[in-house]
Amino acid sequence: MGVGKSKAVTAKARAGAGAASVLTERQQKWFASVKASLERDTGKTLEQWVRLAKRCPETAPKKRADWLRQKYGLGANRAAQILHAAFGSEGPNWDDPEAVLSALWKEPAGRAIYDAVAAMVRKDLPADVIIGPRKTFVSLARKIQFAGILPARGGKAELGLPLLLSESKRLTPMKSRPWAEKHSAILVMNSPQEVDAEVKRLLKLAYAKG
């Protein structure tokens, strides 16, 4: 095996180890229902729509969507679903977690903190935890998300948790974040050394709520 290929395999293993999927059970069910409803409502499977979309003479995403709407009467959401399946989306997708991580964690210092958190999750939390890289953050989930981590300025990382501030002196109030659905607290980490026993304790508390 060549050096380049070996590095690629190692990187992919690092991103996906300890998680069978980057989607939660709820998300998998939602995507399956969307696919099933497309066939039910249009009479064509997603695969059939993909073949039709690839015949589109347009190359720009918006013009492709307009073509599907005008030619087949599809709504904007249906067209977007089909085009995503046919051509993918701009930037890395969920099925390539290492590429998503590399695009998200551009600063090596922040990436080192994330790697320390991910290693802790894989080692010290139950095996059903799903580490799900997204475009703007990394989700930590069971059936639902129980924590989220994203880069912060200056090579730092922010860990969002559904915990009361009274649980730890290191927690601060949650501000607006892309993953702040049920998270009420945030923990800022300045270096991998701060991914310590206290972070482990808080992650376990958050896991119990998920």
C-alpha positions in Angstrom: 0.0 0.0 0.0 1.4 3.4 -0.9 2.1 6.1 1.6 -0.7 8.4 0.3 -3.3 5.6 0.3 -2.2 4.6 3.8 -2.7 8.1 5.1 -6.1 8.3 3.6 -7.2 5.1 5.2 -5.8 6.2 8.6 -7.6 9.5 8.4 -10.9 7.9 7.4 -10.6 5.4 10.3 -9.8 8.2 12.7 -13.0 10.1 11.7 -15.3 7.1 11.7 -14.0 4.9 14.5 -16.5 4.0 17.1 -19.6 5.0 15.1 -21.5 2.9 12.7 -23.2 6.0 11.2 -22.9 9.7 11.3 -26.7 10.0 11.5 -28.9 9.4 14.5 -31.6 6.8 14.4 -34.2 9.6 14.2 -32.4 11.2 11.2 -32.1 7.8 9.4 -35.8 7.3 9.8 -36.6 10.8 8.6 -34.5 10.4 5.4 -36.1 7.0 4.8 -39.6 8.6 5.1 -38.7 11.4 2.8 -37.5 8.9 0.2 -40.6 6.8 0.6 -43.0 9.8 0.3 -41.3 10.9 -2.9 -42.2 7.6 -4.6 -45.7 7.6 -3.1 -46.5 11.2 -4.2 -44.8 11.2 -7.6 -45.0 7.5 -8.7 -41.3 7.4 -9.3 -38.5 6.2 -7.0 -35.6 8.5 -6.1 -33.4 6.4 -8.3 -35.7 7.0 -11.3 -35.7 10.7 -10.6 -31.9 10.8 -10.4 -31.7 9.2 -13.9 -34.1 11.9 -15.2 -32.2 14.7 -13.5 -29.0 13.6 -15.1 -30.6 14.2 -18.5 -31.0 17.8 -17.6 -29.2 20.0 -20.2 -28.5 22.7 -17.5 -25.4 22.7 -15.4 -26.1 25.4 -12.8 -27.9 24.1 -9.6 -30.6 26.8 -9.8 -31.3 26.2 -13.5 -31.5 22.4 -12.9 -34.0 23.0 -10.1 -36.0 25.3 -12.4 -35.9 22.6 -15.1 -37.3 20.0 -12.8 -40.1 22.3 -11.6 -41.1 23.4 -15.1 -40.8 20.1 -16.8 -42.2 17.8 -14.1 -44.1 20.2 -11.8 -41.9 19.4 -8.8 -41.8 21.6 -5.7 -38.6 23.3 -4.6 -37.9 20.8 -1.8 -38.5 17.8 -4.0 -36.2 19.2 -6.7 -33.5 19.9 -4.1 -33.8 16.4 -2.8 -33.4 14.8 -6.2 -30.6 17.1 -7.3 -28.7 16.4 -4.1 -29.0 12.6 -4.8 -28.0 13.1 -8.4 -25.1 15.6 -8.1 -24.3 15.9 -4.4 -23.9 19.3 -2.8 -21.1 21.9 -2.8 -18.4 21.0 -0.3 -17.9 17.7 1.5 -20.9 15.6 2.5 -21.8 13.5 5.6 -20.7 10.3 3.8 -17.1 11.6 3.9 -16.6 12.6 7.6 -12.9 13.2 7.4 -13.4 15.7 4.6 -16.1 17.4 6.6 -13.8 17.6 9.7 -10.9 19.0 7.6 -13.2 21.7 6.2 -14.6 22.6 9.6 -11.4 22.4 11.8 -9.1 24.5 9.7 -6.9 25.6 12.6 -4.5 22.8 13.8 -4.9 23.9 17.5 -8.7 23.6 17.3 -8.5 20.3 15.5 -6.2 18.9 18.3 -8.8 19.8 20.9 -11.6 18.1 18.8 -9.4 15.0 18.4 -8.9 14.9 22.2 -12.7 15.1 22.8 -13.5 12.5 20.1 -10.9 10.1 21.6 -12.4 10.6 25.0 -15.9 9.9 23.7 -14.8 6.7 22.0 -12.8 5.5 25.0 -15.0 6.5 28.0 -18.6 6.7 26.7 -20.8 3.8 25.7 -20.3 2.4 22.2 -23.7 3.7 20.9 -22.5 7.3 20.7 -22.6 8.6 17.2 -20.0 11.2 16.2 -21.5 13.1 13.4 -19.5 15.8 11.6 -21.6 18.5 10.0 -20.6 21.6 8.0 -20.7 24.0 11.0 -20.2 21.7 14.0 -19.8 18.0 15.2 -22.8 16.3 16.7 -22.5 13.9 19.6 -25.6 11.8 19.8 -27.4 8.7 20.9 -31.0 8.6 19.6 -30.9 12.4 19.8 -28.0 14.8 20.0 -26.7 15.3 23.6 -23.7 17.6 22.8 -22.1 19.5 20.0 -18.6 20.8 19.5 -17.4 23.5 17.0 -14.3 25.7 16.4 -13.9 29.0 18.2 -11.6 31.9 17.3 -7.9 31.6 18.3 -7.7 27.8 17.9 -10.2 27.1 20.7 -13.2 24.8 20.7 -16.7 25.2 22.2 -18.6 22.3 23.7 -22.4 22.8 23.9 -24.2 20.7 26.6 -27.8 20.4 27.9 -26.7 21.1 31.4 -27.4 23.6 34.2 -24.7 26.1 34.8 -24.5 24.9 38.4 -23.1 21.6 37.2 -19.6 23.2 36.7 -17.8 26.5 37.2 -16.4 26.1 33.7 -19.8 26.3 32.1 -21.1 29.6 30.7 -24.6 30.5 29.3 -25.3 29.3 25.8 -25.5 31.9 23.1 -26.8 31.5 19.6 -25.1 28.5 18.0 -26.1 26.3 15.0 -26.6 23.3 17.2 -28.1 25.0 20.3 -31.5 23.2 20.1 -31.6 22.0 23.7 -28.1 23.1 24.9 -28.2 25.5 27.8 -24.5 25.7 28.6 -21.2 26.0 26.8 -17.7 25.0 27.8 -14.7 26.7 26.1 -11.5 24.6 25.8 -8.2 26.4 25.0 -6.0 23.3 24.5 -6.1 19.5 24.5 -4.9 19.6 28.1 -8.3 21.0 29.1 -10.0 17.9 27.8 -9.8 16.5 31.3 -11.7 14.5 34.0 -14.2 17.4 34.3 -15.0 17.4 30.6 -15.5 13.6 30.9 -17.9 14.0 33.8 -19.9 16.6 32.0 -20.1 14.5 28.8 -21.4 11.6 30.8 -24.0 13.7 32.4 -25.1 15.0 29.0 -25.1 11.5 27.6 -27.5 10.4 30.3 -29.9 13.0 29.1 -29.7 11.9 25.5 
